[in-house]
Amino acid sequence: MGAPLADRGDGRQTGSVPTSGSAVTRAAFESSVAGFLHTVASIGPGQWALPGSDEWTVRELAAHVVRGMVVISDLLDSGAPVPESLLPDAATYFRSAFALEDIHAGIRQRAVTAAAEAPVDIVAWAREAAATALARVASTGNDEVVVHFAGSLRFVDYLGTRVTELVLHTFELQVACGLELDAPGDALALVNGILLALADRADPIALALALSGRPGPTVCNVLA
């Protein structure tokens, strides 16, 4: 299990299960999981082989999202030593991750592998993984530390990165399969806050055009 930090001095262990300060993130995780499950259940039998993104089929994209839920328990159970310095928030995690060499290639390959190894019934697998992830999240304290190759951070901050992945990839699945674009309001608000914190990573012209609703030759992408 992820290692808890020391006692805060106020009688509460920092590994204790959630307080109201993390309620928004935890609620957003639950609703984004529900939104993803609803979307994958709406995918038709003949749509799994369609392009899901520039890199993946719909099946590979869905497998990538499910893997992201499975890995929550894997990271918490890794037993890796906790570093003295932690990343301060979800946005910094993304900065750190995307600064790594060949990070996108590694993500792409892990998704392809996950899809190849996944059960034929992706929807059933997704539901099972979601139930396990939700139970683990509910029993994990805000301040337990997730030790990740991109940097270590508090569990509640790491949870914000999972909400981001769930919402954005669910959008991709909806687009690929001709479904209505939809996301829970609380999850979308959290994700937009994280993305705006990364606004300096975007091309400034593309950012200005995107935020003002004007078309342009470049795409605004803070996660590239």
N, C-alpha and C positions, 0 to 999 in steps of 0.2 A: 504494500500500500504506500502511496505517496507519504513522505515524511512530514509530520506537522512541525511548525515552528515552535519556538519557546513560548512560555507563558507571557502574556502581555503585561501582567502586573495589575490587571483590573479584575482578576478572578476568573477570566475566561481564557481557556486555552485557544490558541489561534487555529488549532485543528478541529475545533468544535463545529458542529453542523449549523447551517446558515443562520444569519441574522438578517434583519430587514434591509441592510445595505446591499445585499446581493439579490434581493427578491426580483428585481427587474430582469437581471441576467438569467436567473433560473427560470422565471416564467417564460422568457423569450426562447430559451432552449426547448422547453416543453412544447411551446406552440410551433416552433420551427420544425421540430421532429414530426408533429402531427401534420403540418402542411406538406412535408416531404412524403410521408406515408400516404396521404390522400392523393398526391400527384402520381406516385408510382403505381398505385392501385388503379389509376385512370389510364395507364399506358396500354394500348392495344397489343394483342399477341404479335402482330406483324410489324410493330414499331421498334422493337428492341435492337434491331440491326441498323436502324436509321442513324445518320450522323447526329450525335448529341452535342458536339462542340467541334471546334477546329481539329481537335486531337482524338476524340473518343466517340465510340458509338453510344447510343442511349444505354445499352446494357453496361458498358464500361463506365460511363458517367455515374449511373446509379450505384454500381459496385464501389466506385470511389467514395461516394457519400456514405454508404453503409460501412465501409472500412473505417471512415472517420469516426463513426460511433463506436465501433469495436475497439479501436486503438485507445479510447479513453481508459478503459480498464487495464489494457496492456501497459500504458505509461504509469498508471498509479501503482501497478504491481511490479514494476521493473526492479525495484530495490537499488536503483542508481543513487550514488551519493549526492546530497543536496549541496549546491554551491553556495558560497556566502552572498553572492550578488544575484539578484533576480531582475528579470525584465519588468518594467513598471506597469505595462498594460498590454492590451491586445494589439493595438496599433504598432507598438514597438516590436512585438513578436513577428508581425508580418514584415516589418522592415528588416529584421534580423534574418528571417527565413529567405526572403527574396534577394538578399545580398549574397547568399551562398552560391558557389559555382555549380552549375548544372542542376539547380534545384528543380526547375520545371521538368527536365528530362526524367529525373528520379520520380517525381509525382506521376508523370504520364505512365511510366513503366509499372509502377506499383498498382495503378488502376487497371491496366491491362491484365496483370497477373491476378488481381483480385477477381476480375470478371471471369477469367478462365477457370479459376478454382471454385467459384461460387456455385451454389446449387442451381439447378435449372429454374426453380421457382424463386426469382429474385424478390418478389413481393413478400413471400413468407419469410425469407431470410432477413429482409429489412425489418419486418415486424418483430422478429425474435431479437435482432440486434438492438432495436429501439427500446424494447422492454428491458433488456439487460442494462443498456446505457442509462435509461431514466432511473432505474433502481440504484445504480452506482452513484449517479449524480446526487440523488436524494440523501445518500448516506455518507457523502464526502464533504468535509469541512471546507469553508471558503479559502482558508489559508494553508491547506495542504499544498505541497509543492509538486508541480509537474515538471519532471526533468526531461527536456526535449533537446534533440540535436541542434535546433535553431536557437536554443536558449531556454532557461528555466523560468517559470513564473507561477504565481499563485493560481490555485485551481479555478477560482471564480473568474480570473482574467483569461485563463485558457479556455474556459467555457464560452467566453465571448467570441473567440476565434472559431469555435465549432458552430455557433449560431451563424456567423458570417458565411462559412462554407455551406451550411444547410440552405440558407436563403438564396444565395447566388446560384448554386448548382440546381436548386429546385426551379428557379427561373429558366435556366438553360434547358432542363427537361421539358418544361411547359412549352417553351418556344419550339423545341425540336419535334414535339408530338402534337402541335396545334392546339394546345390547351390554353385556357384563359390564364393570363398572368395574374398571379395572386400570391400574397404573403401576409402572415399575421402582422397586424399593426405594431405590436410591441417588439417583435423580432426585427421588423424592418427599421424601426426607429433606432434600435441598438446598432444594427449593421450600418446604417447611414452615418451614425456618429463616428464609428470606427473608420469608415472610408473617408469621411471629411477630415479626420485627423491625419490622413495620409495624402491630403490634397497636394502637398508640395512635390510628391512623386510623379504627378501627372504633367504632361506638356501644358504649360500655362495658357497657351492659346486654345488648345482643345478643352481645357477646363472652363475657360471663360465662355466658349461657345456652348458647351454642354449645359452649364448652369443657367444660361440665358435663353436656352431653347433654340439656338441657331445652328444650322447645319455647317459642317466644316470638313476639310479633307483628312483630318486626323481624329483618332479615337481617344477619348479620355479614359485612361486606365491606370489606377493607382496601385494595382496588384501585378503589373507586368514585371 
